[in-house]
Amino acid sequence: MLSWWEKNFASCELGDERLNNRAYAIGKALSQGFGKALSEIFTSTNELKRAYEFLPTAKQSLTE
């Protein structure tokens, strides 16, 4: 039986094998560290930075 991250990330196609591999690795790490802060899941500064850059984040504005 496939794990959650394999079901959701194994067949992703982002147009670049490196991006596909990064999505797969991030998905695996997130599923293994479910409920933890990103800084706990990605222990190296480089991994954490790459995860933040890769994951979509909504930008909030305090002014309109």
PyMOL Python script that loads the backbone (N, CA, C, O; Angstrom):
from pymol import cmd

cmd.read_pdbstr("""\
ATOM      1  N   MET A   1       0.839  -1.179   0.000  1.00  0.00           N
ATOM      2  CA  MET A   1       0.000   0.000   0.000  1.00  0.00           C
ATOM      3  C   MET A   1       0.890   1.251   0.000  1.00  0.00           C
ATOM      4  O   MET A   1       1.863   1.342   0.747  1.00  0.00           O
ATOM      5  N   LEU A   2       0.534   2.184  -0.838  1.00  0.00           N
ATOM      6  CA  LEU A   2       1.310   3.424  -0.921  1.00  0.00           C
ATOM      7  C   LEU A   2       1.020   4.304   0.284  1.00  0.00           C
ATOM      8  O   LEU A   2      -0.109   4.369   0.771  1.00  0.00           O
ATOM      9  N   SER A   3       2.047   4.970   0.747  1.00  0.00           N
ATOM     10  CA  SER A   3       1.852   5.911   1.840  1.00  0.00           C
ATOM     11  C   SER A   3       1.230   7.194   1.290  1.00  0.00           C
ATOM     12  O   SER A   3       1.150   7.393   0.078  1.00  0.00           O
ATOM     13  N   TRP A   4       0.792   8.055   2.203  1.00  0.00           N
ATOM     14  CA  TRP A   4       0.128   9.294   1.810  1.00  0.00           C
ATOM     15  C   TRP A   4       1.004  10.131   0.879  1.00  0.00           C
ATOM     16  O   TRP A   4       0.535  10.625  -0.146  1.00  0.00           O
ATOM     17  N   TRP A   5       2.262  10.284   1.238  1.00  0.00           N
ATOM     18  CA  TRP A   5       3.128  11.148   0.425  1.00  0.00           C
ATOM     19  C   TRP A   5       3.391  10.546  -0.936  1.00  0.00           C
ATOM     20  O   TRP A   5       3.526  11.286  -1.911  1.00  0.00           O
ATOM     21  N   GLU A   6       3.470   9.217  -1.042  1.00  0.00           N
ATOM     22  CA  GLU A   6       3.664   8.589  -2.350  1.00  0.00           C
ATOM     23  C   GLU A   6       2.434   8.800  -3.234  1.00  0.00           C
ATOM     24  O   GLU A   6       2.567   9.084  -4.424  1.00  0.00           O
ATOM     25  N   LYS A   7       1.240   8.663  -2.656  1.00  0.00           N
ATOM     26  CA  LYS A   7       0.004   8.869  -3.409  1.00  0.00           C
ATOM     27  C   LYS A   7      -0.099  10.298  -3.930  1.00  0.00           C
ATOM     28  O   LYS A   7      -0.561  10.524  -5.049  1.00  0.00           O
ATOM     29  N   ASN A   8       0.327  11.250  -3.128  1.00  0.00           N
ATOM     30  CA  ASN A   8       0.149  12.652  -3.469  1.00  0.00           C
ATOM     31  C   ASN A   8       1.316  13.284  -4.219  1.00  0.00           C
ATOM     32  O   ASN A   8       1.129  14.296  -4.895  1.00  0.00           O
ATOM     33  N   PHE A   9       2.503  12.717  -4.118  1.00  0.00           N
ATOM     34  CA  PHE A   9       3.661  13.357  -4.726  1.00  0.00           C
ATOM     35  C   PHE A   9       4.383  12.515  -5.769  1.00  0.00           C
ATOM     36  O   PHE A   9       5.116  13.061  -6.593  1.00  0.00           O
ATOM     37  N   ALA A  10       4.193  11.198  -5.754  1.00  0.00           N
ATOM     38  CA  ALA A  10       4.951  10.325  -6.650  1.00  0.00           C
ATOM     39  C   ALA A  10       4.673  10.599  -8.119  1.00  0.00           C
ATOM     40  O   ALA A  10       5.562  10.439  -8.955  1.00  0.00           O
ATOM     41  N   SER A  11       3.466  11.006  -8.442  1.00  0.00           N
ATOM     42  CA  SER A  11       3.126  11.210  -9.850  1.00  0.00           C
ATOM     43  C   SER A  11       3.088  12.689 -10.242  1.00  0.00           C
ATOM     44  O   SER A  11       2.574  13.030 -11.307  1.00  0.00           O
ATOM     45  N   CYS A  12       3.623  13.562  -9.400  1.00  0.00           N
ATOM     46  CA  CYS A  12       3.597  14.986  -9.744  1.00  0.00           C
ATOM     47  C   CYS A  12       4.485  15.231 -10.966  1.00  0.00           C
ATOM     48  O   CYS A  12       5.544  14.624 -11.123  1.00  0.00           O
ATOM     49  N   GLU A  13       4.032  16.115 -11.798  1.00  0.00           N
ATOM     50  CA  GLU A  13       4.787  16.458 -13.001  1.00  0.00           C
ATOM     51  C   GLU A  13       4.830  17.975 -13.101  1.00  0.00           C
ATOM     52  O   GLU A  13       3.864  18.621 -13.507  1.00  0.00           O
ATOM     53  N   LEU A  14       5.982  18.527 -12.717  1.00  0.00           N
ATOM     54  CA  LEU A  14       6.142  19.981 -12.694  1.00  0.00           C
ATOM     55  C   LEU A  14       6.938  20.497 -13.886  1.00  0.00           C
ATOM     56  O   LEU A  14       7.269  21.680 -13.955  1.00  0.00           O
ATOM     57  N   GLY A  15       7.243  19.608 -14.819  1.00  0.00           N
ATOM     58  CA  GLY A  15       7.946  20.028 -16.020  1.00  0.00           C
ATOM     59  C   GLY A  15       9.459  19.987 -15.930  1.00  0.00           C
ATOM     60  O   GLY A  15      10.148  20.270 -16.910  1.00  0.00           O
ATOM     61  N   ASP A  16       9.980  19.640 -14.769  1.00  0.00           N
ATOM     62  CA  ASP A  16      11.422  19.573 -14.561  1.00  0.00           C
ATOM     63  C   ASP A  16      11.680  18.480 -13.530  1.00  0.00           C
ATOM     64  O   ASP A  16      11.095  18.497 -12.446  1.00  0.00           O
ATOM     65  N   GLU A  17      12.534  17.548 -13.854  1.00  0.00           N
ATOM     66  CA  GLU A  17      12.790  16.418 -12.963  1.00  0.00           C
ATOM     67  C   GLU A  17      13.297  16.873 -11.598  1.00  0.00           C
ATOM     68  O   GLU A  17      12.969  16.266 -10.579  1.00  0.00           O
ATOM     69  N   ARG A  18      14.094  17.936 -11.575  1.00  0.00           N
ATOM     70  CA  ARG A  18      14.613  18.443 -10.290  1.00  0.00           C
ATOM     71  C   ARG A  18      13.476  18.943  -9.403  1.00  0.00           C
ATOM     72  O   ARG A  18      13.468  18.705  -8.196  1.00  0.00           O
ATOM     73  N   LEU A  19      12.509  19.643 -10.018  1.00  0.00           N
ATOM     74  CA  LEU A  19      11.362  20.126  -9.252  1.00  0.00           C
ATOM     75  C   LEU A  19      10.503  18.963  -8.772  1.00  0.00           C
ATOM     76  O   LEU A  19      10.009  18.968  -7.644  1.00  0.00           O
ATOM     77  N   ASN A  20      10.330  17.966  -9.636  1.00  0.00           N
ATOM     78  CA  ASN A  20       9.570  16.777  -9.243  1.00  0.00           C
ATOM     79  C   ASN A  20      10.232  16.106  -8.037  1.00  0.00           C
ATOM     80  O   ASN A  20       9.555  15.735  -7.079  1.00  0.00           O
ATOM     81  N   ASN A  21      11.547  15.953  -8.090  1.00  0.00           N
ATOM     82  CA  ASN A  21      12.281  15.322  -6.988  1.00  0.00           C
ATOM     83  C   ASN A  21      12.185  16.145  -5.713  1.00  0.00           C
ATOM     84  O   ASN A  21      12.057  15.593  -4.620  1.00  0.00           O
ATOM     85  N   ARG A  22      12.247  17.458  -5.852  1.00  0.00           N
ATOM     86  CA  ARG A  22      12.151  18.330  -4.673  1.00  0.00           C
ATOM     87  C   ARG A  22      10.761  18.224  -4.054  1.00  0.00           C
ATOM     88  O   ARG A  22      10.632  18.129  -2.834  1.00  0.00           O
ATOM     89  N   ALA A  23       9.719  18.241  -4.889  1.00  0.00           N
ATOM     90  CA  ALA A  23       8.352  18.103  -4.382  1.00  0.00           C
ATOM     91  C   ALA A  23       8.183  16.781  -3.651  1.00  0.00           C
ATOM     92  O   ALA A  23       7.567  16.726  -2.587  1.00  0.00           O
ATOM     93  N   TYR A  24       8.728  15.726  -4.219  1.00  0.00           N
ATOM     94  CA  TYR A  24       8.638  14.397  -3.623  1.00  0.00           C
ATOM     95  C   TYR A  24       9.354  14.376  -2.270  1.00  0.00           C
ATOM     96  O   TYR A  24       8.817  13.857  -1.291  1.00  0.00           O
ATOM     97  N   ALA A  25      10.552  14.934  -2.214  1.00  0.00           N
ATOM     98  CA  ALA A  25      11.327  14.949  -0.966  1.00  0.00           C
ATOM     99  C   ALA A  25      10.654  15.807   0.104  1.00  0.00           C
ATOM    100  O   ALA A  25      10.619  15.423   1.273  1.00  0.00           O
ATOM    101  N   ILE A  26      10.124  16.957  -0.284  1.00  0.00           N
ATOM    102  CA  ILE A  26       9.436  17.833   0.665  1.00  0.00           C
ATOM    103  C   ILE A  26       8.171  17.153   1.170  1.00  0.00           C
ATOM    104  O   ILE A  26       7.881  17.186   2.366  1.00  0.00           O
ATOM    105  N   GLY A  27       7.420  16.538   0.267  1.00  0.00           N
ATOM    106  CA  GLY A  27       6.208  15.831   0.673  1.00  0.00           C
ATOM    107  C   GLY A  27       6.503  14.708   1.658  1.00  0.00           C
ATOM    108  O   GLY A  27       5.768  14.518   2.627  1.00  0.00           O
ATOM    109  N   LYS A  28       7.562  13.976   1.413  1.00  0.00           N
ATOM    110  CA  LYS A  28       7.954  12.885   2.304  1.00  0.00           C
ATOM    111  C   LYS A  28       8.330  13.432   3.678  1.00  0.00           C
ATOM    112  O   LYS A  28       7.889  12.909   4.702  1.00  0.00           O
ATOM    113  N   ALA A  29       9.134  14.469   3.696  1.00  0.00           N
ATOM    114  CA  ALA A  29       9.562  15.066   4.965  1.00  0.00           C
ATOM    115  C   ALA A  29       8.368  15.622   5.742  1.00  0.00           C
ATOM    116  O   ALA A  29       8.284  15.448   6.958  1.00  0.00           O
ATOM    117  N   LEU A  30       7.449  16.288   5.048  1.00  0.00           N
ATOM    118  CA  LEU A  30       6.275  16.850   5.715  1.00  0.00           C
ATOM    119  C   LEU A  30       5.395  15.752   6.295  1.00  0.00           C
ATOM    120  O   LEU A  30       4.865  15.898   7.396  1.00  0.00           O
ATOM    121  N   SER A  31       5.234  14.653   5.562  1.00  0.00           N
ATOM    122  CA  SER A  31       4.392  13.565   6.068  1.00  0.00           C
ATOM    123  C   SER A  31       5.036  12.886   7.276  1.00  0.00           C
ATOM    124  O   SER A  31       4.333  12.438   8.183  1.00  0.00           O
ATOM    125  N   GLN A  32       6.354  12.808   7.294  1.00  0.00           N
ATOM    126  CA  GLN A  32       7.043  12.190   8.428  1.00  0.00           C
ATOM    127  C   GLN A  32       7.073  13.104   9.646  1.00  0.00           C
ATOM    128  O   GLN A  32       7.163  12.628  10.778  1.00  0.00           O
ATOM    129  N   GLY A  33       7.000  14.404   9.423  1.00  0.00           N
ATOM    130  CA  GLY A  33       7.049  15.355  10.527  1.00  0.00           C
ATOM    131  C   GLY A  33       5.726  16.055  10.747  1.00  0.00           C
ATOM    132  O   GLY A  33       5.689  17.185  11.235  1.00  0.00           O
ATOM    133  N   PHE A  34       4.639  15.391  10.390  1.00  0.00           N
ATOM    134  CA  PHE A  34       3.310  16.006  10.490  1.00  0.00           C
ATOM    135  C   PHE A  34       3.080  16.611  11.874  1.00  0.00           C
ATOM    136  O   PHE A  34       3.297  15.959  12.895  1.00  0.00           O
ATOM    137  N   GLY A  35       2.641  17.855  11.888  1.00  0.00           N
ATOM    138  CA  GLY A  35       2.356  18.546  13.139  1.00  0.00           C
ATOM    139  C   GLY A  35       3.526  19.319  13.711  1.00  0.00           C
ATOM    140  O   GLY A  35       3.371  20.037  14.699  1.00  0.00           O
ATOM    141  N   LYS A  36       4.683  19.185  13.109  1.00  0.00           N
ATOM    142  CA  LYS A  36       5.864  19.897  13.595  1.00  0.00           C
ATOM    143  C   LYS A  36       6.071  21.174  12.789  1.00  0.00           C
ATOM    144  O   LYS A  36       5.552  21.317  11.682  1.00  0.00           O
ATOM    145  N   ALA A  37       6.825  22.084  13.351  1.00  0.00           N
ATOM    146  CA  ALA A  37       7.203  23.303  12.641  1.00  0.00           C
ATOM    147  C   ALA A  37       8.179  22.945  11.524  1.00  0.00           C
ATOM    148  O   ALA A  37       8.926  21.973  11.634  1.00  0.00           O
ATOM    149  N   LEU A  38       8.168  23.728  10.456  1.00  0.00           N
ATOM    150  CA  LEU A  38       9.095  23.466   9.352  1.00  0.00           C
ATOM    151  C   LEU A  38      10.543  23.450   9.816  1.00  0.00           C
ATOM    152  O   LEU A  38      11.354  22.676   9.306  1.00  0.00           O
ATOM    153  N   SER A  39      10.866  24.293  10.773  1.00  0.00           N
ATOM    154  CA  SER A  39      12.251  24.338  11.269  1.00  0.00           C
ATOM    155  C   SER A  39      12.633  23.062  12.021  1.00  0.00           C
ATOM    156  O   SER A  39      13.820  22.772  12.172  1.00  0.00           O
ATOM    157  N   GLU A  40      11.648  22.299  12.494  1.00  0.00           N
ATOM    158  CA  GLU A  40      11.929  21.011  13.127  1.00  0.00           C
ATOM    159  C   GLU A  40      12.053  19.904  12.090  1.00  0.00           C
ATOM    160  O   GLU A  40      12.809  18.951  12.278  1.00  0.00           O
ATOM    161  N   ILE A  41      11.312  20.030  10.999  1.00  0.00           N
ATOM    162  CA  ILE A  41      11.316  19.013   9.947  1.00  0.00           C
ATOM    163  C   ILE A  41      12.579  19.122   9.107  1.00  0.00           C
ATOM    164  O   ILE A  41      13.241  18.122   8.828  1.00  0.00           O
ATOM    165  N   PHE A  42      12.908  20.350   8.704  1.00  0.00           N
ATOM    166  CA  PHE A  42      14.085  20.599   7.872  1.00  0.00           C
ATOM    167  C   PHE A  42      15.172  21.165   8.770  1.00  0.00           C
ATOM    168  O   PHE A  42      15.174  22.353   9.092  1.00  0.00           O
ATOM    169  N   THR A  43      16.092  20.303   9.166  1.00  0.00           N
ATOM    170  CA  THR A  43      17.067  20.700  10.183  1.00  0.00           C
ATOM    171  C   THR A  43      18.201  21.565   9.652  1.00  0.00           C
ATOM    172  O   THR A  43      18.765  22.364  10.399  1.00  0.00           O
ATOM    173  N   SER A  44      18.546  21.420   8.379  1.00  0.00           N
ATOM    174  CA  SER A  44      19.616  22.274   7.854  1.00  0.00           C
ATOM    175  C   SER A  44      19.010  23.573   7.323  1.00  0.00           C
ATOM    176  O   SER A  44      17.880  23.595   6.835  1.00  0.00           O
ATOM    177  N   THR A  45      19.763  24.625   7.426  1.00  0.00           N
ATOM    178  CA  THR A  45      19.310  25.929   6.951  1.00  0.00           C
ATOM    179  C   THR A  45      18.979  25.888   5.465  1.00  0.00           C
ATOM    180  O   THR A  45      17.991  26.479   5.028  1.00  0.00           O
ATOM    181  N   ASN A  46      19.798  25.196   4.694  1.00  0.00           N
ATOM    182  CA  ASN A  46      19.583  25.103   3.255  1.00  0.00           C
ATOM    183  C   ASN A  46      18.267  24.391   2.934  1.00  0.00           C
ATOM    184  O   ASN A  46      17.503  24.858   2.089  1.00  0.00           O
ATOM    185  N   GLU A  47      17.997  23.259   3.604  1.00  0.00           N
ATOM    186  CA  GLU A  47      16.748  22.531   3.374  1.00  0.00           C
ATOM    187  C   GLU A  47      15.550  23.381   3.743  1.00  0.00           C
ATOM    188  O   GLU A  47      14.560  23.410   3.011  1.00  0.00           O
ATOM    189  N   LEU A  48      15.627  24.074   4.871  1.00  0.00           N
ATOM    190  CA  LEU A  48      14.527  24.918   5.318  1.00  0.00           C
ATOM    191  C   LEU A  48      14.261  26.045   4.330  1.00  0.00           C
ATOM    192  O   LEU A  48      13.110  26.319   3.991  1.00  0.00           O
ATOM    193  N   LYS A  49      15.321  26.697   3.869  1.00  0.00           N
ATOM    194  CA  LYS A  49      15.178  27.782   2.899  1.00  0.00           C
ATOM    195  C   LYS A  49      14.542  27.270   1.611  1.00  0.00           C
ATOM    196  O   LYS A  49      13.640  27.911   1.073  1.00  0.00           O
ATOM    197  N   ARG A  50      14.997  26.134   1.113  1.00  0.00           N
ATOM    198  CA  ARG A  50      14.442  25.567  -0.118  1.00  0.00           C
ATOM    199  C   ARG A  50      12.980  25.182   0.047  1.00  0.00           C
ATOM    200  O   ARG A  50      12.188  25.353  -0.880  1.00  0.00           O
ATOM    201  N   ALA A  51      12.613  24.667   1.210  1.00  0.00           N
ATOM    202  CA  ALA A  51      11.213  24.308   1.461  1.00  0.00           C
ATOM    203  C   ALA A  51      10.335  25.561   1.454  1.00  0.00           C
ATOM    204  O   ALA A  51       9.267  25.568   0.841  1.00  0.00           O
ATOM    205  N   TYR A  52      10.780  26.617   2.131  1.00  0.00           N
ATOM    206  CA  TYR A  52      10.018  27.868   2.144  1.00  0.00           C
ATOM    207  C   TYR A  52       9.889  28.452   0.735  1.00  0.00           C
ATOM    208  O   TYR A  52       8.828  28.959   0.369  1.00  0.00           O
ATOM    209  N   GLU A  53      10.940  28.382  -0.039  1.00  0.00           N
ATOM    210  CA  GLU A  53      10.893  28.909  -1.408  1.00  0.00           C
ATOM    211  C   GLU A  53       9.973  28.085  -2.295  1.00  0.00           C
ATOM    212  O   GLU A  53       9.324  28.620  -3.194  1.00  0.00           O
ATOM    213  N   PHE A  54       9.918  26.785  -2.043  1.00  0.00           N
ATOM    214  CA  PHE A  54       9.139  25.891  -2.889  1.00  0.00           C
ATOM    215  C   PHE A  54       7.651  25.931  -2.563  1.00  0.00           C
ATOM    216  O   PHE A  54       6.811  25.920  -3.463  1.00  0.00           O
ATOM    217  N   LEU A  55       7.329  25.977  -1.264  1.00  0.00           N
ATOM    218  CA  LEU A  55       5.936  25.919  -0.842  1.00  0.00           C
ATOM    219  C   LEU A  55       5.246  27.250  -1.107  1.00  0.00           C
ATOM    220  O   LEU A  55       5.795  28.314  -0.821  1.00  0.00           O
ATOM    221  N   PRO A  56       4.027  27.178  -1.662  1.00  0.00           N
ATOM    222  CA  PRO A  56       3.299  28.432  -1.913  1.00  0.00           C
ATOM    223  C   PRO A  56       2.825  29.033  -0.602  1.00  0.00           C
ATOM    224  O   PRO A  56       2.285  28.341   0.262  1.00  0.00           O
ATOM    225  N   THR A  57       3.036  30.321  -0.473  1.00  0.00           N
ATOM    226  CA  THR A  57       2.556  31.012   0.704  1.00  0.00           C
ATOM    227  C   THR A  57       1.789  32.251   0.270  1.00  0.00           C
ATOM    228  O   THR A  57       2.234  33.014  -0.589  1.00  0.00           O
ATOM    229  N   ALA A  58       0.650  32.428   0.872  1.00  0.00           N
ATOM    230  CA  ALA A  58      -0.138  33.614   0.559  1.00  0.00           C
ATOM    231  C   ALA A  58       0.517  34.815   1.240  1.00  0.00           C
ATOM    232  O   ALA A  58       0.838  34.774   2.428  1.00  0.00           O
ATOM    233  N   LYS A  59       0.705  35.864   0.478  1.00  0.00           N
ATOM    234  CA  LYS A  59       1.293  37.062   1.036  1.00  0.00           C
ATOM    235  C   LYS A  59       0.184  37.965   1.547  1.00  0.00           C
ATOM    236  O   LYS A  59      -0.790  38.238   0.846  1.00  0.00           O
ATOM    237  N   GLN A  60       0.348  38.414   2.757  1.00  0.00           N
ATOM    238  CA  GLN A  60      -0.660  39.257   3.387  1.00  0.00           C
ATOM    239  C   GLN A  60      -0.203  40.702   3.358  1.00  0.00           C
ATOM    240  O   GLN A  60       0.981  41.006   3.503  1.00  0.00           O
ATOM    241  N   SER A  61      -1.139  41.554   3.175  1.00  0.00           N
ATOM    242  CA  SER A  61      -0.854  42.976   3.190  1.00  0.00           C
ATOM    243  C   SER A  61      -1.709  43.645   4.275  1.00  0.00           C
ATOM    244  O   SER A  61      -2.916  43.418   4.355  1.00  0.00           O
ATOM    245  N   LEU A  62      -1.076  44.458   5.091  1.00  0.00           N
ATOM    246  CA  LEU A  62      -1.813  45.151   6.131  1.00  0.00           C
ATOM    247  C   LEU A  62      -2.437  46.442   5.625  1.00  0.00           C
ATOM    248  O   LEU A  62      -3.285  47.029   6.297  1.00  0.00           O
ATOM    249  N   THR A  63      -2.026  46.881   4.457  1.00  0.00           N
ATOM    250  CA  THR A  63      -2.615  48.091   3.882  1.00  0.00           C
ATOM    251  C   THR A  63      -3.416  47.697   2.654  1.00  0.00           C
ATOM    252  O   THR A  63      -3.112  46.715   1.976  1.00  0.00           O
ATOM    253  N   GLU A  64      -4.422  48.468   2.392  1.00  0.00           N
ATOM    254  CA  GLU A  64      -5.234  48.185   1.203  1.00  0.00           C
ATOM    255  C   GLU A  64      -5.233  49.340   0.258  1.00  0.00           C
ATOM    256  O   GLU A  64      -5.865  49.275  -0.796  1.00  0.00           O
TER     257      GLU A  64
END
""", "prot")
cmd.dss("prot")
cmd.show_as("cartoon", "prot")
cmd.util.cbc("prot")
cmd.orient("prot")
